[in-house]
Amino acid sequence: METDIRKPSFIYALLMLFAAIAVISVGILAFDAPIQILMFISMLVLIPFMMGLGYSYKQVEKSMLSSMSKALQPSLILLTVGILIGAWIASGTVPTLIYYGIKAISPQFFLVTTLLFCSLVSVATGTSWGTIGTAGIAMMGVGTTLGIPVGVTAGAIISGAYFGDKMSPLSDTTNLAPTVSGGDLFSHIKHMLWTTVPAYLITAIIFTFIGFKYSGATVDAASVNELTSYLAEAFNLGLVPMIPVIVLIGMLMLKKPAIPAIFIGAAVGGIIAIVYQGFSFSDTISIFYNGYGVESGIEMADSLLQRGGLVSMLALIALFLFALGLGGMLAESGVLEALIASFADKIQSTGVLTLVTILVSYATLAIGGSVYFSTVMGGTLMRPIFERLNLKPENLSRILEDTGTQSSSLVPWTGSGIYTAGALGVATGAYLPFCFLALITPLVSLFYGFTGLTMTEKDRPKKKTSMKTVEAS
């Protein structure tokens, strides 16, 4: 027989949430513990709380595993992206982008060029992670040689990658947000233009002005020449190494599934590494698994090229599993519903609703450690309130993307945060202040919420004229 399950009170829900957050916060601040083990411990801490609500252990375990199963697809994408990064370095794709980027881009316009370049790649491919792990790595190399601080360069890369991700119909998060909100894909993308385009233009202007600061920057010519000479000697550069990029973008634009498309892009890179760069088949397979390794004696080259491989993604996948497991427990036990129910009836205006939705999106992102968890939970919890206020679903899906999706790389313990910091080799705190698109877009969204602009309403059903009224007239 199943036990009687009770819904948590506001105080009980708050206590459960505090317990989970306390484990993670104390572990990071006091012991500098890995976030993966802290997430796992938080899951264990919540077990007695859920059993106190009447759940059996099997039911608790089911809530964890059911949520963890959602990590399978993104985990497979992560593994293939890891393979792709290693393959594209060995094939000369990333070195070619770095080499010609250094030769062609001036310090003054480097940041805005990076923003635009990463935006185009991300729109075409529909993946911010793929953009960060390929074009982003290349632009980090160019920025370093031009004397641009790594945090500023990373901010431009991330802003461009996530703008393109939001605007691309190929993106998984762009498809997920309208699904959980009850809307459709293209209405969602069209509605996002109201917030994302103004924020993007402001971001481009800011990066242009920041670029003026480095227009007269003294570039270490010796280091630049050393790096470019090494790349030219170690790799066969040119058009052939760019074939994997063309193949991948072409497949994704044809709406082929992401996982096989990314792997084929990696496989083409592997073929070029063997045929054009001179790697053996066994070395190429090893790069697929362990990533590209080099000991050139040139610090800049080694830091840029020692990346990728399937193994490099395993820690991130562990984080995905534990974050989604923790989120599943909090969702199943009704913790978040209990907290929101305490004030849901008081939300009567679009301004307050927008503010609350933004806060819920950020909170679920921090708690679940995943943009997928944030989008699903935020959409599920806030959708009834949007419907009560007669607002179209694209209003909700837009806010979810303006906040949870845009800021997923800014929270250090989320999957996106760990991936971005690891792929670019930059600490989250270093690039966070320069992710202008993620910081500005929610402000634009709030402005619309409190003014009512672009907050579109559903068509109200027309009142039918009574037959008695017609006859009487």
Secondary structure, DSSP 4 states (H G I P E B T S, - for coil): -PPPP-PPPHHHHHHHHHHHHHHHHHHHHHH---HHHHHHHHHHHHHHHHHHTT--HHHHHHHHHHHHGGGHHHHHHHHHHHHHHHHHHHTTHHHHHHHHHHHH--HHHHHHHHHHHHHHHHHHH--HHHHIIIIIHHHHHHHHHHT--HHHHHHHHHHHHHHHHHH-TT-HHHHHHHHHHT--HHHHHHHHHHHHHHHHHHHHHHHHHHHHHTTT----HHHHHHHHHHHHHHS--SSGGGHHHHHHHHHHHTT--HHHHHHHHHHHHHHHHHHTS---HHHHHHHHHH------S-HHHHHHHS---GGGGHHHHHHHHHHHHHHHHHHHTTHHHHHHHTTGGG--SHHHHHHHHHHHHHHHHHHHSSHHHHHHHHHHHHHHHHHHTTB-HHHHHHHHIIIIITTTTTSTTSHHHHHHHHHHT--HHHHGGG-HHHHHHHHHHHHHHHH-TT-PBPPPPPPPPPHHHHHH-
